[in-house]
Amino acid sequence: MDTTAVKTGIEKVRTLVRADGGDLTVVDIEPEAGIVHLRLVLEEANCAECVLPAAHIEEIVLRSLQGLAPEVSRVVVDDPRVDS
């Protein structure tokens, strides 16, 4: 898996999330499994609930990445708004 392509694809989605005051950080990239782990950061968000839900972010990132790195089969977003 081309991790540079993955990071490029994530950067495009970060712009969308930043518009709502959030951000995304890369936690881990598992090339063998095709999984990308991200964390949703909400410290700067005036309205944390206004930021897209993690499930939507996962779909958007996955679609974005599959064009650049077809090996990516799953995106997982750690959302601090969800109780563990």
mmCIF file as gemmi writes it, N, C-alpha and C atoms, coordinates in Angstrom:
data_model
loop_
_atom_site.group_PDB
_atom_site.id
_atom_site.type_symbol
_atom_site.label_atom_id
_atom_site.label_alt_id
_atom_site.label_comp_id
_atom_site.label_asym_id
_atom_site.label_entity_id
_atom_site.label_seq_id
_atom_site.pdbx_PDB_ins_code
_atom_site.Cartn_x
_atom_site.Cartn_y
_atom_site.Cartn_z
_atom_site.occupancy
_atom_site.B_iso_or_equiv
_atom_site.pdbx_formal_charge
_atom_site.auth_seq_id
_atom_site.auth_asym_id
_atom_site.pdbx_PDB_model_num
ATOM 1 N N . MET Axp A 1 ? 0.844 -1.18 0 1 0 ? 1 A 1
ATOM 2 C CA . MET Axp A 1 ? 0 0 0 1 0 ? 1 A 1
ATOM 3 C C . MET Axp A 1 ? 0.89 1.244 0 1 0 ? 1 A 1
ATOM 4 N N . ASP Axp A 2 ? 0.549 2.19 -0.82 1 0 ? 2 A 1
ATOM 5 C CA . ASP Axp A 2 ? 1.296 3.437 -0.926 1 0 ? 2 A 1
ATOM 6 C C . ASP Axp A 2 ? 0.828 4.389 0.175 1 0 ? 2 A 1
ATOM 7 N N . THR Axp A 3 ? 1.596 4.475 1.265 1 0 ? 3 A 1
ATOM 8 C CA . THR Axp A 3 ? 1.177 5.306 2.392 1 0 ? 3 A 1
ATOM 9 C C . THR Axp A 3 ? 1.169 6.794 2.055 1 0 ? 3 A 1
ATOM 10 N N . THR Axp A 4 ? 1.985 7.21 1.104 1 0 ? 4 A 1
ATOM 11 C CA . THR Axp A 4 ? 1.964 8.607 0.664 1 0 ? 4 A 1
ATOM 12 C C . THR Axp A 4 ? 0.634 8.923 -0.004 1 0 ? 4 A 1
ATOM 13 N N . ALA Axp A 5 ? 0.145 8.022 -0.839 1 0 ? 5 A 1
ATOM 14 C CA . ALA Axp A 5 ? -1.155 8.207 -1.489 1 0 ? 5 A 1
ATOM 15 C C . ALA Axp A 5 ? -2.27 8.23 -0.446 1 0 ? 5 A 1
ATOM 16 N N . VAL Axp A 6 ? -2.15 7.38 0.564 1 0 ? 6 A 1
ATOM 17 C CA . VAL Axp A 6 ? -3.156 7.343 1.626 1 0 ? 6 A 1
ATOM 18 C C . VAL Axp A 6 ? -3.194 8.689 2.349 1 0 ? 6 A 1
ATOM 19 N N . LYS Axp A 7 ? -2.041 9.202 2.691 1 0 ? 7 A 1
ATOM 20 C CA . LYS Axp A 7 ? -1.988 10.488 3.394 1 0 ? 7 A 1
ATOM 21 C C . LYS Axp A 7 ? -2.502 11.627 2.527 1 0 ? 7 A 1
ATOM 22 N N . THR Axp A 8 ? -2.261 11.554 1.221 1 0 ? 8 A 1
ATOM 23 C CA . THR Axp A 8 ? -2.781 12.56 0.298 1 0 ? 8 A 1
ATOM 24 C C . THR Axp A 8 ? -4.308 12.52 0.274 1 0 ? 8 A 1
ATOM 25 N N . GLY Axp A 9 ? -4.868 11.32 0.224 1 0 ? 9 A 1
ATOM 26 C CA . GLY Axp A 9 ? -6.329 11.168 0.22 1 0 ? 9 A 1
ATOM 27 C C . GLY Axp A 9 ? -6.958 11.657 1.51 1 0 ? 9 A 1
ATOM 28 N N . ILE Axp A 10 ? -6.307 11.398 2.62 1 0 ? 10 A 1
ATOM 29 C CA . ILE Axp A 10 ? -6.812 11.849 3.918 1 0 ? 10 A 1
ATOM 30 C C . ILE Axp A 10 ? -6.776 13.373 3.99 1 0 ? 10 A 1
ATOM 31 N N . GLU Axp A 11 ? -5.746 13.972 3.437 1 0 ? 11 A 1
ATOM 32 C CA . GLU Axp A 11 ? -5.618 15.427 3.462 1 0 ? 11 A 1
ATOM 33 C C . GLU Axp A 11 ? -6.813 16.098 2.782 1 0 ? 11 A 1
ATOM 34 N N . LYS Axp A 12 ? -7.292 15.513 1.702 1 0 ? 12 A 1
ATOM 35 C CA . LYS Axp A 12 ? -8.455 16.071 1.001 1 0 ? 12 A 1
ATOM 36 C C . LYS Axp A 12 ? -9.684 16.074 1.896 1 0 ? 12 A 1
ATOM 37 N N . VAL Axp A 13 ? -9.873 15.029 2.672 1 0 ? 13 A 1
ATOM 38 C CA . VAL Axp A 13 ? -11.038 14.924 3.549 1 0 ? 13 A 1
ATOM 39 C C . VAL Axp A 13 ? -10.867 15.817 4.775 1 0 ? 13 A 1
ATOM 40 N N . ARG Axp A 14 ? -9.642 16.007 5.218 1 0 ? 14 A 1
ATOM 41 C CA . ARG Axp A 14 ? -9.387 16.896 6.363 1 0 ? 14 A 1
ATOM 42 C C . ARG Axp A 14 ? -9.945 18.286 6.095 1 0 ? 14 A 1
ATOM 43 N N . THR Axp A 15 ? -9.861 18.748 4.859 1 0 ? 15 A 1
ATOM 44 C CA . THR Axp A 15 ? -10.385 20.06 4.499 1 0 ? 15 A 1
ATOM 45 C C . THR Axp A 15 ? -11.88 20.134 4.779 1 0 ? 15 A 1
ATOM 46 N N . LEU Axp A 16 ? -12.593 19.082 4.448 1 0 ? 16 A 1
ATOM 47 C CA . LEU Axp A 16 ? -14.033 19.014 4.685 1 0 ? 16 A 1
ATOM 48 C C . LEU Axp A 16 ? -14.341 19.032 6.183 1 0 ? 16 A 1
ATOM 49 N N . VAL Axp A 17 ? -13.612 18.264 6.95 1 0 ? 17 A 1
ATOM 50 C CA . VAL Axp A 17 ? -13.833 18.181 8.4 1 0 ? 17 A 1
ATOM 51 C C . VAL Axp A 17 ? -13.445 19.494 9.081 1 0 ? 17 A 1
ATOM 52 N N . ARG Axp A 18 ? -12.391 20.116 8.595 1 0 ? 18 A 1
ATOM 53 C CA . ARG Axp A 18 ? -11.944 21.392 9.17 1 0 ? 18 A 1
ATOM 54 C C . ARG Axp A 18 ? -12.984 22.487 8.992 1 0 ? 18 A 1
ATOM 55 N N . ALA Axp A 19 ? -13.765 22.409 7.94 1 0 ? 19 A 1
ATOM 56 C CA . ALA Axp A 19 ? -14.804 23.412 7.704 1 0 ? 19 A 1
ATOM 57 C C . ALA Axp A 19 ? -15.788 23.469 8.868 1 0 ? 19 A 1
ATOM 58 N N . ASP Axp A 20 ? -15.95 22.352 9.57 1 0 ? 20 A 1
ATOM 59 C CA . ASP Axp A 20 ? -16.837 22.29 10.734 1 0 ? 20 A 1
ATOM 60 C C . ASP Axp A 20 ? -16.077 22.478 12.046 1 0 ? 20 A 1
ATOM 61 N N . GLY Axp A 21 ? -14.766 22.75 11.972 1 0 ? 21 A 1
ATOM 62 C CA . GLY Axp A 21 ? -13.975 22.99 13.168 1 0 ? 21 A 1
ATOM 63 C C . GLY Axp A 21 ? -13.265 21.762 13.706 1 0 ? 21 A 1
ATOM 64 N N . GLY Axp A 22 ? -13.412 20.623 13.051 1 0 ? 22 A 1
ATOM 65 C CA . GLY Axp A 22 ? -12.739 19.404 13.483 1 0 ? 22 A 1
ATOM 66 C C . GLY Axp A 22 ? -11.472 19.17 12.687 1 0 ? 22 A 1
ATOM 67 N N . ASP Axp A 23 ? -10.871 18.036 12.913 1 0 ? 23 A 1
ATOM 68 C CA . ASP Axp A 23 ? -9.684 17.651 12.153 1 0 ? 23 A 1
ATOM 69 C C . ASP Axp A 23 ? -9.523 16.134 12.246 1 0 ? 23 A 1
ATOM 70 N N . LEU Axp A 24 ? -8.687 15.591 11.399 1 0 ? 24 A 1
ATOM 71 C CA . LEU Axp A 24 ? -8.383 14.163 11.407 1 0 ? 24 A 1
ATOM 72 C C . LEU Axp A 24 ? -6.884 13.976 11.544 1 0 ? 24 A 1
ATOM 73 N N . THR Axp A 25 ? -6.497 13.005 12.357 1 0 ? 25 A 1
ATOM 74 C CA . THR Axp A 25 ? -5.092 12.639 12.457 1 0 ? 25 A 1
ATOM 75 C C . THR Axp A 25 ? -4.963 11.151 12.163 1 0 ? 25 A 1
ATOM 76 N N . VAL Axp A 26 ? -3.851 10.782 11.57 1 0 ? 26 A 1
ATOM 77 C CA . VAL Axp A 26 ? -3.587 9.379 11.273 1 0 ? 26 A 1
ATOM 78 C C . VAL Axp A 26 ? -3.074 8.715 12.549 1 0 ? 26 A 1
ATOM 79 N N . VAL Axp A 27 ? -3.736 7.635 12.945 1 0 ? 27 A 1
ATOM 80 C CA . VAL Axp A 27 ? -3.308 6.868 14.111 1 0 ? 27 A 1
ATOM 81 C C . VAL Axp A 27 ? -2.431 5.71 13.655 1 0 ? 27 A 1
ATOM 82 N N . ASP Axp A 28 ? -2.881 5.002 12.61 1 0 ? 28 A 1
ATOM 83 C CA . ASP Axp A 28 ? -2.141 3.832 12.141 1 0 ? 28 A 1
ATOM 84 C C . ASP Axp A 28 ? -2.58 3.497 10.72 1 0 ? 28 A 1
ATOM 85 N N . ILE Axp A 29 ? -1.675 2.954 9.96 1 0 ? 29 A 1
ATOM 86 C CA . ILE Axp A 29 ? -1.964 2.42 8.628 1 0 ? 29 A 1
ATOM 87 C C . ILE Axp A 29 ? -1.489 0.982 8.625 1 0 ? 29 A 1
ATOM 88 N N . GLU Axp A 30 ? -2.402 0.053 8.38 1 0 ? 30 A 1
ATOM 89 C CA . GLU Axp A 30 ? -2.071 -1.371 8.342 1 0 ? 30 A 1
ATOM 90 C C . GLU Axp A 30 ? -2.069 -1.838 6.886 1 0 ? 30 A 1
ATOM 91 N N . PRO Axp A 31 ? -0.923 -1.759 6.213 1 0 ? 31 A 1
ATOM 92 C CA . PRO Axp A 31 ? -0.864 -2.113 4.794 1 0 ? 31 A 1
ATOM 93 C C . PRO Axp A 31 ? -1.306 -3.549 4.504 1 0 ? 31 A 1
ATOM 94 N N . GLU Axp A 32 ? -0.912 -4.487 5.365 1 0 ? 32 A 1
ATOM 95 C CA . GLU Axp A 32 ? -1.244 -5.898 5.12 1 0 ? 32 A 1
ATOM 96 C C . GLU Axp A 32 ? -2.752 -6.145 5.179 1 0 ? 32 A 1
ATOM 97 N N . ALA Axp A 33 ? -3.421 -5.442 6.084 1 0 ? 33 A 1
ATOM 98 C CA . ALA Axp A 33 ? -4.863 -5.632 6.269 1 0 ? 33 A 1
ATOM 99 C C . ALA Axp A 33 ? -5.691 -4.66 5.431 1 0 ? 33 A 1
ATOM 100 N N . GLY Axp A 34 ? -5.058 -3.624 4.897 1 0 ? 34 A 1
ATOM 101 C CA . GLY Axp A 34 ? -5.787 -2.629 4.112 1 0 ? 34 A 1
ATOM 102 C C . GLY Axp A 34 ? -6.645 -1.715 4.97 1 0 ? 34 A 1
ATOM 103 N N . ILE Axp A 35 ? -6.219 -1.5 6.228 1 0 ? 35 A 1
ATOM 104 C CA . ILE Axp A 35 ? -7.011 -0.699 7.164 1 0 ? 35 A 1
ATOM 105 C C . ILE Axp A 35 ? -6.269 0.584 7.519 1 0 ? 35 A 1
ATOM 106 N N . VAL Axp A 36 ? -7.021 1.676 7.551 1 0 ? 36 A 1
ATOM 107 C CA . VAL Axp A 36 ? -6.486 2.972 7.956 1 0 ? 36 A 1
ATOM 108 C C . VAL Axp A 36 ? -7.25 3.403 9.207 1 0 ? 36 A 1
ATOM 109 N N . HIS Axp A 37 ? -6.516 3.712 10.263 1 0 ? 37 A 1
ATOM 110 C CA . HIS Axp A 37 ? -7.109 4.166 11.528 1 0 ? 37 A 1
ATOM 111 C C . HIS Axp A 37 ? -6.871 5.669 11.67 1 0 ? 37 A 1
ATOM 112 N N . LEU Axp A 38 ? -7.954 6.401 11.917 1 0 ? 38 A 1
ATOM 113 C CA . LEU Axp A 38 ? -7.878 7.843 12.095 1 0 ? 38 A 1
ATOM 114 C C . LEU Axp A 38 ? -8.505 8.241 13.422 1 0 ? 38 A 1
ATOM 115 N N . ARG Axp A 39 ? -8.162 9.421 13.894 1 0 ? 39 A 1
ATOM 116 C CA . ARG Axp A 39 ? -8.782 9.979 15.096 1 0 ? 39 A 1
ATOM 117 C C . ARG Axp A 39 ? -9.414 11.313 14.715 1 0 ? 39 A 1
ATOM 118 N N . LEU Axp A 40 ? -10.656 11.494 15.129 1 0 ? 40 A 1
ATOM 119 C CA . LEU Axp A 40 ? -11.347 12.76 14.939 1 0 ? 40 A 1
ATOM 120 C C . LEU Axp A 40 ? -10.981 13.672 16.098 1 0 ? 40 A 1
ATOM 121 N N . VAL Axp A 41 ? -10.475 14.854 15.774 1 0 ? 41 A 1
ATOM 122 C CA . VAL Axp A 41 ? -10.055 15.828 16.783 1 0 ? 41 A 1
ATOM 123 C C . VAL Axp A 41 ? -11.069 16.964 16.78 1 0 ? 41 A 1
ATOM 124 N N . LEU Axp A 42 ? -11.603 17.261 17.971 1 0 ? 42 A 1
ATOM 125 C CA . LEU Axp A 42 ? -12.679 18.252 18.061 1 0 ? 42 A 1
ATOM 126 C C . LEU Axp A 42 ? -12.359 19.432 18.971 1 0 ? 42 A 1
ATOM 127 N N . GLU Axp A 43 ? -11.114 19.587 19.415 1 0 ? 43 A 1
ATOM 128 C CA . GLU Axp A 43 ? -10.769 20.653 20.346 1 0 ? 43 A 1
ATOM 129 C C . GLU Axp A 43 ? -11.114 22.049 19.827 1 0 ? 43 A 1
ATOM 130 N N . GLU Axp A 44 ? -10.979 22.266 18.535 1 0 ? 44 A 1
ATOM 131 C CA . GLU Axp A 44 ? -11.226 23.591 17.957 1 0 ? 44 A 1
ATOM 132 C C . GLU Axp A 44 ? -12.662 23.775 17.454 1 0 ? 44 A 1
ATOM 133 N N . ALA Axp A 45 ? -13.469 22.749 17.55 1 0 ? 45 A 1
ATOM 134 C CA . ALA Axp A 45 ? -14.841 22.825 17.034 1 0 ? 45 A 1
ATOM 135 C C . ALA Axp A 45 ? -15.727 23.607 18.001 1 0 ? 45 A 1
ATOM 136 N N . ASN Axp A 46 ? -16.406 24.639 17.495 1 0 ? 46 A 1
ATOM 137 C CA . ASN Axp A 46 ? -17.351 25.386 18.319 1 0 ? 46 A 1
ATOM 138 C C . ASN Axp A 46 ? -18.582 24.541 18.625 1 0 ? 46 A 1
ATOM 139 N N . CYS Axp A 47 ? -18.9 23.641 17.719 1 0 ? 47 A 1
ATOM 140 C CA . CYS Axp A 47 ? -20.064 22.764 17.868 1 0 ? 47 A 1
ATOM 141 C C . CYS Axp A 47 ? -19.628 21.355 17.472 1 0 ? 47 A 1
ATOM 142 N N . ALA Axp A 48 ? -19.219 20.562 18.457 1 0 ? 48 A 1
ATOM 143 C CA . ALA Axp A 48 ? -18.729 19.21 18.168 1 0 ? 48 A 1
ATOM 144 C C . ALA Axp A 48 ? -19.788 18.368 17.469 1 0 ? 48 A 1
ATOM 145 N N . GLU Axp A 49 ? -21.034 18.571 17.817 1 0 ? 49 A 1
ATOM 146 C CA . GLU Axp A 49 ? -22.102 17.778 17.207 1 0 ? 49 A 1
ATOM 147 C C . GLU Axp A 49 ? -22.374 18.196 15.754 1 0 ? 49 A 1
ATOM 148 N N . CYS Axp A 50 ? -21.841 19.34 15.353 1 0 ? 50 A 1
ATOM 149 C CA . CYS Axp A 50 ? -22.025 19.81 13.97 1 0 ? 50 A 1
ATOM 150 C C . CYS Axp A 50 ? -21.046 19.139 13.009 1 0 ? 50 A 1
ATOM 151 N N . VAL Axp A 51 ? -19.99 18.547 13.536 1 0 ? 51 A 1
ATOM 152 C CA . VAL Axp A 51 ? -19.002 17.849 12.706 1 0 ? 51 A 1
ATOM 153 C C . VAL Axp A 51 ? -19.618 16.532 12.237 1 0 ? 51 A 1
ATOM 154 N N . LEU Axp A 52 ? -19.33 16.168 11.011 1 0 ? 52 A 1
ATOM 155 C CA . LEU Axp A 52 ? -19.872 14.923 10.446 1 0 ? 52 A 1
ATOM 156 C C . LEU Axp A 52 ? -19.693 13.748 11.399 1 0 ? 52 A 1
ATOM 157 N N . PRO Axp A 53 ? -20.664 12.837 11.431 1 0 ? 53 A 1
ATOM 158 C CA . PRO Axp A 53 ? -20.511 11.627 12.243 1 0 ? 53 A 1
ATOM 159 C C . PRO Axp A 53 ? -19.367 10.761 11.698 1 0 ? 53 A 1
ATOM 160 N N . ALA Axp A 54 ? -18.763 9.983 12.587 1 0 ? 54 A 1
ATOM 161 C CA . ALA Axp A 54 ? -17.623 9.135 12.209 1 0 ? 54 A 1
ATOM 162 C C . ALA Axp A 54 ? -17.968 8.202 11.053 1 0 ? 54 A 1
ATOM 163 N N . ALA Axp A 55 ? -19.165 7.632 11.052 1 0 ? 55 A 1
ATOM 164 C CA . ALA Axp A 55 ? -19.545 6.701 9.983 1 0 ? 55 A 1
ATOM 165 C C . ALA Axp A 55 ? -19.514 7.38 8.617 1 0 ? 55 A 1
ATOM 166 N N . HIS Axp A 56 ? -19.953 8.633 8.557 1 0 ? 56 A 1
ATOM 167 C CA . HIS Axp A 56 ? -19.913 9.361 7.28 1 0 ? 56 A 1
ATOM 168 C C . HIS Axp A 56 ? -18.477 9.679 6.879 1 0 ? 56 A 1
ATOM 169 N N . ILE Axp A 57 ? -17.671 10.069 7.858 1 0 ? 57 A 1
ATOM 170 C CA . ILE Axp A 57 ? -16.264 10.356 7.563 1 0 ? 57 A 1
ATOM 171 C C . ILE Axp A 57 ? -15.583 9.098 7.042 1 0 ? 57 A 1
ATOM 172 N N . GLU Axp A 58 ? -15.849 7.958 7.664 1 0 ? 58 A 1
ATOM 173 C CA . GLU Axp A 58 ? -15.255 6.698 7.215 1 0 ? 58 A 1
ATOM 174 C C . GLU Axp A 58 ? -15.602 6.412 5.759 1 0 ? 58 A 1
ATOM 175 N N . GLU Axp A 59 ? -16.867 6.618 5.384 1 0 ? 59 A 1
ATOM 176 C CA . GLU Axp A 59 ? -17.291 6.373 3.997 1 0 ? 59 A 1
ATOM 177 C C . GLU Axp A 59 ? -16.59 7.314 3.027 1 0 ? 59 A 1
ATOM 178 N N . ILE Axp A 60 ? -16.522 8.585 3.391 1 0 ? 60 A 1
ATOM 179 C CA . ILE Axp A 60 ? -15.915 9.586 2.512 1 0 ? 60 A 1
ATOM 180 C C . ILE Axp A 60 ? -14.425 9.302 2.335 1 0 ? 60 A 1
ATOM 181 N N . VAL Axp A 61 ? -13.737 9.003 3.441 1 0 ? 61 A 1
ATOM 182 C CA . VAL Axp A 61 ? -12.307 8.716 3.363 1 0 ? 61 A 1
ATOM 183 C C . VAL Axp A 61 ? -12.064 7.454 2.544 1 0 ? 61 A 1
ATOM 184 N N . LEU Axp A 62 ? -12.86 6.414 2.776 1 0 ? 62 A 1
ATOM 185 C CA . LEU Axp A 62 ? -12.69 5.165 2.034 1 0 ? 62 A 1
ATOM 186 C C . LEU Axp A 62 ? -12.84 5.402 0.534 1 0 ? 62 A 1
ATOM 187 N N . ARG Axp A 63 ? -13.882 6.12 0.13 1 0 ? 63 A 1
ATOM 188 C CA . ARG Axp A 63 ? -14.075 6.412 -1.301 1 0 ? 63 A 1
ATOM 189 C C . ARG Axp A 63 ? -12.906 7.214 -1.86 1 0 ? 63 A 1
ATOM 190 N N . SER Axp A 64 ? -12.441 8.178 -1.098 1 0 ? 64 A 1
ATOM 191 C CA . SER Axp A 64 ? -11.321 9.005 -1.538 1 0 ? 64 A 1
ATOM 192 C C . SER Axp A 64 ? -10.049 8.172 -1.691 1 0 ? 64 A 1
ATOM 193 N N . LEU Axp A 65 ? -9.813 7.286 -0.725 1 0 ? 65 A 1
ATOM 194 C CA . LEU Axp A 65 ? -8.582 6.498 -0.743 1 0 ? 65 A 1
ATOM 195 C C . LEU Axp A 65 ? -8.583 5.407 -1.799 1 0 ? 65 A 1
ATOM 196 N N . GLN Axp A 66 ? -9.725 4.822 -2.065 1 0 ? 66 A 1
ATOM 197 C CA . GLN Axp A 66 ? -9.755 3.714 -3.02 1 0 ? 66 A 1
ATOM 198 C C . GLN Axp A 66 ? -9.355 4.144 -4.417 1 0 ? 66 A 1
ATOM 199 N N . GLY Axp A 67 ? -9.528 5.402 -4.742 1 0 ? 67 A 1
ATOM 200 C CA . GLY Axp A 67 ? -9.056 5.895 -6.029 1 0 ? 67 A 1
ATOM 201 C C . GLY Axp A 67 ? -7.547 6.029 -6.079 1 0 ? 67 A 1
ATOM 202 N N . LEU Axp A 68 ? -6.931 6.258 -4.926 1 0 ? 68 A 1
ATOM 203 C CA . LEU Axp A 68 ? -5.485 6.457 -4.848 1 0 ? 68 A 1
ATOM 204 C C . LEU Axp A 68 ? -4.741 5.202 -4.404 1 0 ? 68 A 1
ATOM 205 N N . ALA Axp A 69 ? -5.36 4.444 -3.518 1 0 ? 69 A 1
ATOM 206 C CA . ALA Axp A 69 ? -4.749 3.225 -2.965 1 0 ? 69 A 1
ATOM 207 C C . ALA Axp A 69 ? -5.835 2.158 -2.869 1 0 ? 69 A 1
ATOM 208 N N . PRO Axp A 70 ? -6.085 1.435 -3.98 1 0 ? 70 A 1
ATOM 209 C CA . PRO Axp A 70 ? -7.178 0.46 -4.02 1 0 ? 70 A 1
ATOM 210 C C . PRO Axp A 70 ? -7.075 -0.651 -2.97 1 0 ? 70 A 1
ATOM 211 N N . GLU Axp A 71 ? -5.904 -0.799 -2.369 1 0 ? 71 A 1
ATOM 212 C CA . GLU Axp A 71 ? -5.71 -1.835 -1.349 1 0 ? 71 A 1
ATOM 213 C C . GLU Axp A 71 ? -6.451 -1.518 -0.055 1 0 ? 71 A 1
ATOM 214 N N . VAL Axp A 72 ? -6.836 -0.248 0.133 1 0 ? 72 A 1
ATOM 215 C CA . VAL Axp A 72 ? -7.545 0.145 1.347 1 0 ? 72 A 1
ATOM 216 C C . VAL Axp A 72 ? -8.955 -0.441 1.297 1 0 ? 72 A 1
ATOM 217 N N . SER Axp A 73 ? -9.259 -1.26 2.288 1 0 ? 73 A 1
ATOM 218 C CA . SER Axp A 73 ? -10.57 -1.907 2.332 1 0 ? 73 A 1
ATOM 219 C C . SER Axp A 73 ? -11.437 -1.402 3.476 1 0 ? 73 A 1
ATOM 220 N N . ARG Axp A 74 ? -10.805 -0.697 4.432 1 0 ? 74 A 1
ATOM 221 C CA . ARG Axp A 74 ? -11.569 -0.25 5.593 1 0 ? 74 A 1
ATOM 222 C C . ARG Axp A 74 ? -10.908 0.975 6.21 1 0 ? 74 A 1
ATOM 223 N N . VAL Axp A 75 ? -11.752 1.896 6.682 1 0 ? 75 A 1
ATOM 224 C CA . VAL Axp A 75 ? -11.288 3.076 7.412 1 0 ? 75 A 1
ATOM 225 C C . VAL Axp A 75 ? -12.02 3.081 8.749 1 0 ? 75 A 1
ATOM 226 N N . VAL Axp A 76 ? -11.268 3.275 9.82 1 0 ? 76 A 1
ATOM 227 C CA . VAL Axp A 76 ? -11.843 3.321 11.158 1 0 ? 76 A 1
ATOM 228 C C . VAL Axp A 76 ? -11.526 4.69 11.758 1 0 ? 76 A 1
ATOM 229 N N . VAL Axp A 77 ? -12.572 5.389 12.207 1 0 ? 77 A 1
ATOM 230 C CA . VAL Axp A 77 ? -12.39 6.7 12.82 1 0 ? 77 A 1
ATOM 231 C C . VAL Axp A 77 ? -12.742 6.621 14.301 1 0 ? 77 A 1
ATOM 232 N N . ASP Axp A 78 ? -11.782 6.978 15.143 1 0 ? 78 A 1
ATOM 233 C CA . ASP Axp A 78 ? -12.004 7.068 16.583 1 0 ? 78 A 1
ATOM 234 C C . ASP Axp A 78 ? -12.664 8.416 16.846 1 0 ? 78 A 1
ATOM 235 N N . ASP Axp A 79 ? -13.921 8.368 17.287 1 0 ? 79 A 1
ATOM 236 C CA . ASP Axp A 79 ? -14.714 9.584 17.502 1 0 ? 79 A 1
ATOM 237 C C . ASP Axp A 79 ? -14.859 9.819 19.011 1 0 ? 79 A 1
ATOM 238 N N . PRO Axp A 80 ? -14.329 10.927 19.529 1 0 ? 80 A 1
ATOM 239 C CA . PRO Axp A 80 ? -14.412 11.173 20.962 1 0 ? 80 A 1
ATOM 240 C C . PRO Axp A 80 ? -15.831 11.416 21.464 1 0 ? 80 A 1
ATOM 241 N N . ARG Axp A 81 ? -16.777 11.621 20.555 1 0 ? 81 A 1
ATOM 242 C CA . ARG Axp A 81 ? -18.173 11.836 20.96 1 0 ? 81 A 1
ATOM 243 C C . ARG Axp A 81 ? -18.878 10.531 21.311 1 0 ? 81 A 1
ATOM 244 N N . VAL Axp A 82 ? -18.25 9.411 20.971 1 0 ? 82 A 1
ATOM 245 C CA . VAL Axp A 82 ? -18.851 8.087 21.219 1 0 ? 82 A 1
ATOM 246 C C . VAL Axp A 82 ? -18.241 7.5 22.48 1 0 ? 82 A 1
ATOM 247 N N . ASP Axp A 83 ? -19.094 7.06 23.393 1 0 ? 83 A 1
ATOM 248 C CA . ASP Axp A 83 ? -18.597 6.424 24.61 1 0 ? 83 A 1
ATOM 249 C C . ASP Axp A 83 ? -17.929 5.109 24.272 1 0 ? 83 A 1
ATOM 250 N N . SER Axp A 84 ? -16.822 4.838 24.939 1 0 ? 84 A 1
ATOM 251 C CA . SER Axp A 84 ? -16.095 3.583 24.713 1 0 ? 84 A 1
ATOM 252 C C . SER Axp A 84 ? -16.739 2.432 25.433 1 0 ? 84 A 1
